[in-house]
Amino acid sequence: MLIIDVITIFPEMFKDITSYGVIRQAFAKKLCELNVYNLRDFSRDKHKKVDDRPYGGGPGMVMMVQPIYDAVMFIKSKNEGKISSLKNQKTILLSPRGEKLTQATLKYISTLENIILICGRYEGVDERVVELLVDIELSIGDYVLTGGEIPAMVVIDGVIRLLPGVVGKSESLEHESFENGLLDYPQYTRPCVFKGLKVPDVLLSGDHAKIEKWRKEKSLELTRKRREDLFDKKS
């Protein structure tokens, strides 16, 4: 079972994440566990403050190291004995400056026993959080959001669907975008014709060799057109 721990100042954002689709089924089957912690509960300030002005000046506020440190230490202490090895426990900071999230990273994370997700906010976190606690710093793209909560949900969704027993047919995971370094090929279903657009004849032929060849060609074509960076890696 994968234990997912989230540290955030907005825990209510995660209340419905376990309620829908295959993610709900994963929790029902007890294939994973989600615990959400309010960072303010770990503040030693009487006003539950978790941020302060940056040293050296500048705009905005920076998340303080003490509450985050105490939260992570509490979680690690709580999970002690639940995981077989510390190598299977990773602390992840969601941050715009992190390495870009990929399917390969999600697959690696899905093999762990415990992940602690720190949701950054404001102008970021005190760098000592990274130095003392963080194993992986992740970004979901080259843009900036108001906080790390939505990126954390992206990680949770992407990882849970890879856990054994979550997706009904495991082969469906093997034939989707990024699994072979390319974008997925076009998919069709009924009706055969819609508003004059017809399903390609090859998909109706029953010739599995031709269908496989067509799908590979279309996958390469789409990747070349939309993600030249991926196409170049495969060339």
C-alpha positions as CSV (number, residue, x, y, z in Angstrom):
1,M,0.0,0.0,0.0
2,L,1.1,3.5,-0.8
3,I,0.8,6.0,2.0
4,I,0.3,9.6,0.7
5,D,0.9,12.4,3.1
6,V,0.1,16.0,2.1
7,I,1.2,19.2,3.9
8,T,-0.8,22.3,2.9
9,I,-2.4,25.4,4.3
10,F,-5.6,24.5,2.5
11,P,-6.4,20.9,3.5
12,E,-10.1,21.4,2.4
13,M,-8.9,21.4,-1.2
14,F,-8.3,17.7,-0.9
15,K,-11.5,16.5,0.6
16,D,-13.1,15.2,-2.6
17,I,-10.0,13.8,-4.4
18,T,-10.8,10.2,-3.2
19,S,-14.4,10.3,-4.3
20,Y,-14.4,9.7,-8.1
21,G,-13.5,7.2,-10.7
22,V,-10.7,4.7,-10.4
23,I,-9.1,6.8,-7.7
24,R,-12.1,6.2,-5.5
25,Q,-11.8,2.4,-6.2
26,A,-8.1,2.5,-5.2
27,F,-9.0,3.8,-1.8
28,A,-11.9,1.4,-1.4
29,K,-9.6,-1.5,-2.2
30,K,-7.1,-0.1,0.4
31,L,-4.4,0.1,-2.2
32,C,-3.4,3.5,-0.9
33,E,-4.0,5.9,2.0
34,L,-4.3,9.6,2.0
35,N,-3.5,11.8,5.0
36,V,-3.8,15.6,4.7
37,Y,-2.1,17.9,7.3
38,N,-2.7,21.5,7.9
39,L,0.7,23.2,8.1
40,R,-0.7,25.8,10.5
41,D,-1.1,23.1,13.1
42,F,2.7,22.8,13.3
43,S,3.4,26.6,13.7
44,R,4.8,27.7,17.0
45,D,3.5,31.2,16.5
46,K,0.5,32.1,18.6
47,H,-1.3,33.3,15.4
48,K,-0.4,30.1,13.5
49,K,1.8,32.1,11.1
50,V,3.6,30.0,8.5
51,D,5.2,32.7,6.4
52,D,7.4,35.8,6.8
53,R,9.2,38.5,4.7
54,P,12.2,37.4,2.8
55,Y,15.7,38.2,4.0
56,G,17.4,40.6,1.6
57,G,14.1,42.3,0.8
58,G,11.8,41.7,-2.2
59,P,8.1,41.3,-2.8
60,G,5.8,38.7,-1.2
61,M,6.2,36.3,1.6
62,V,8.2,33.1,2.1
63,M,7.1,29.9,3.8
64,M,9.0,29.4,7.0
65,V,11.2,26.4,7.6
66,Q,10.1,25.5,11.2
67,P,6.5,24.5,10.5
68,I,7.4,22.5,7.5
69,Y,10.3,20.8,9.3
70,D,8.1,19.9,12.2
71,A,5.3,18.6,10.0
72,V,7.6,16.3,8.0
73,M,9.3,15.0,11.2
74,F,5.9,14.3,12.7
75,I,4.8,12.4,9.6
76,K,8.0,10.4,9.4
77,S,7.7,9.4,13.1
78,K,4.0,8.4,12.5
79,N,4.9,6.2,9.5
80,E,7.9,4.6,11.2
81,G,7.3,0.9,11.2
82,K,4.7,1.1,8.4
83,I,7.4,1.1,5.6
84,S,10.0,-1.5,5.0
85,S,12.9,0.9,4.2
86,L,13.6,4.6,4.3
87,K,14.6,4.2,0.6
88,N,10.9,3.7,0.0
89,Q,9.9,7.0,1.6
90,K,10.4,10.3,-0.3
91,T,9.6,13.9,0.5
92,I,8.5,15.8,-2.5
93,L,8.2,19.6,-2.9
94,L,5.8,20.9,-5.5
95,S,7.6,24.0,-7.0
96,P,7.8,25.8,-10.3
97,R,11.6,25.5,-10.3
98,G,11.5,21.7,-9.8
99,E,12.3,19.1,-12.4
100,K,9.4,18.6,-14.9
101,L,7.1,15.8,-14.0
102,T,7.1,13.0,-16.5
103,Q,5.4,9.6,-16.8
104,A,8.7,8.0,-15.9
105,T,8.8,9.9,-12.6
106,L,5.2,8.9,-11.8
107,K,6.1,5.3,-12.4
108,Y,9.1,5.6,-10.1
109,I,7.0,7.2,-7.4
110,S,4.3,4.5,-7.7
111,T,6.9,1.9,-6.6
112,L,7.4,3.7,-3.2
113,E,5.7,3.0,0.1
114,N,5.3,6.6,1.4
115,I,5.4,10.0,-0.3
116,I,5.2,13.3,1.6
117,L,4.0,16.1,-0.6
118,I,4.8,19.7,0.5
119,C,2.5,22.2,-1.2
120,G,4.5,25.5,-1.6
121,R,2.8,28.9,-1.6
122,Y,3.6,32.6,-1.8
123,E,7.1,33.3,-3.2
124,G,8.2,29.8,-2.3
125,V,9.7,28.1,0.7
126,D,12.8,28.8,2.8
127,E,15.7,27.1,1.0
128,R,16.6,25.2,4.2
129,V,13.4,23.1,3.6
130,V,15.0,21.8,0.4
131,E,18.4,21.3,2.0
132,L,17.1,19.5,5.1
133,L,14.0,17.6,3.9
134,V,13.3,17.4,0.2
135,D,14.3,14.4,-1.9
136,I,12.5,15.4,-5.1
137,E,11.5,18.9,-6.3
138,L,8.8,18.7,-8.9
139,S,7.1,21.0,-11.4
140,I,4.1,20.1,-13.5
141,G,5.0,22.6,-16.2
142,D,6.6,25.8,-17.2
143,Y,4.1,28.1,-15.6
144,V,3.3,29.4,-12.1
145,L,0.2,28.6,-10.1
146,T,-1.0,30.1,-6.8
147,G,0.2,27.1,-4.9
148,G,1.3,23.5,-4.9
149,E,-2.1,22.0,-4.1
150,I,-3.2,21.4,-7.7
151,P,0.2,20.0,-8.7
152,A,0.1,17.7,-5.7
153,M,-3.3,16.4,-6.9
154,V,-1.8,15.8,-10.3
155,V,0.9,13.7,-8.8
156,I,-1.6,11.8,-6.6
157,D,-3.9,11.1,-9.6
158,G,-1.0,10.1,-11.9
159,V,0.6,7.8,-9.3
160,I,-2.5,6.1,-8.0
161,R,-3.7,4.9,-11.5
162,L,-0.3,3.2,-11.9
163,L,-0.7,1.1,-8.7
164,P,-1.3,-2.6,-9.4
165,G,-5.0,-3.4,-9.3
166,V,-6.3,0.1,-9.8
167,V,-6.8,0.2,-13.6
168,G,-8.9,-2.8,-14.7
169,K,-6.8,-3.8,-17.7
170,S,-3.1,-3.3,-17.1
171,E,-2.5,-3.4,-20.9
172,S,-4.3,-0.1,-21.3
173,L,-1.5,1.5,-19.3
174,E,1.0,0.1,-21.8
175,H,-0.6,1.7,-24.8
176,E,-1.0,5.3,-23.8
177,S,0.8,8.6,-24.3
178,F,4.5,8.7,-23.1
179,E,4.7,5.0,-22.2
180,N,7.0,4.5,-25.3
181,G,8.2,8.1,-25.4
182,L,5.6,9.1,-28.0
183,L,2.1,10.5,-28.0
184,D,-0.8,8.1,-28.2
185,Y,-2.4,7.3,-31.6
186,P,-5.9,8.5,-32.5
187,Q,-8.8,6.4,-31.0
188,Y,-12.3,5.8,-32.4
189,T,-15.5,4.2,-31.3
190,R,-19.1,4.0,-32.5
191,P,-20.7,5.4,-34.6
192,C,-18.7,4.5,-37.6
193,V,-19.6,7.7,-39.4
194,F,-20.4,11.0,-37.6
195,K,-21.2,14.3,-39.5
196,G,-19.4,12.9,-42.5
197,L,-16.3,11.8,-40.7
198,K,-15.6,8.1,-41.0
199,V,-13.5,5.8,-38.9
200,P,-10.3,4.9,-40.9
201,D,-10.9,1.7,-42.9
202,V,-7.8,0.0,-41.5
203,L,-9.4,0.0,-38.0
204,L,-12.4,-1.9,-39.5
205,S,-10.4,-4.4,-41.4
206,G,-9.7,-6.9,-38.7
207,D,-6.1,-7.1,-39.9
208,H,-4.2,-6.7,-36.6
209,A,-0.8,-6.4,-38.3
210,K,-2.0,-3.5,-40.4
211,I,-3.8,-1.9,-37.5
212,E,-0.6,-2.0,-35.4
213,K,1.4,-0.5,-38.2
214,W,-1.2,2.3,-38.7
215,R,-1.1,3.1,-35.0
216,K,2.7,3.3,-34.9
217,E,2.7,5.6,-37.9
218,K,0.0,7.8,-36.4
219,S,1.8,7.9,-33.1
220,L,5.0,9.1,-34.8
221,E,3.1,11.6,-36.9
222,L,1.3,13.2,-34.0
223,T,4.4,13.3,-31.9
224,R,6.4,15.0,-34.7
225,K,3.6,17.5,-35.2
226,R,2.9,18.4,-31.6
227,R,5.9,17.4,-29.5
228,E,9.0,17.7,-31.6
229,D,11.2,17.4,-28.5
230,L,9.9,13.9,-27.9
231,F,10.1,13.0,-31.5
232,D,13.8,14.0,-31.7
233,K,14.6,11.8,-28.7
234,K,13.1,8.8,-30.6
235,S,14.9,9.6,-33.8
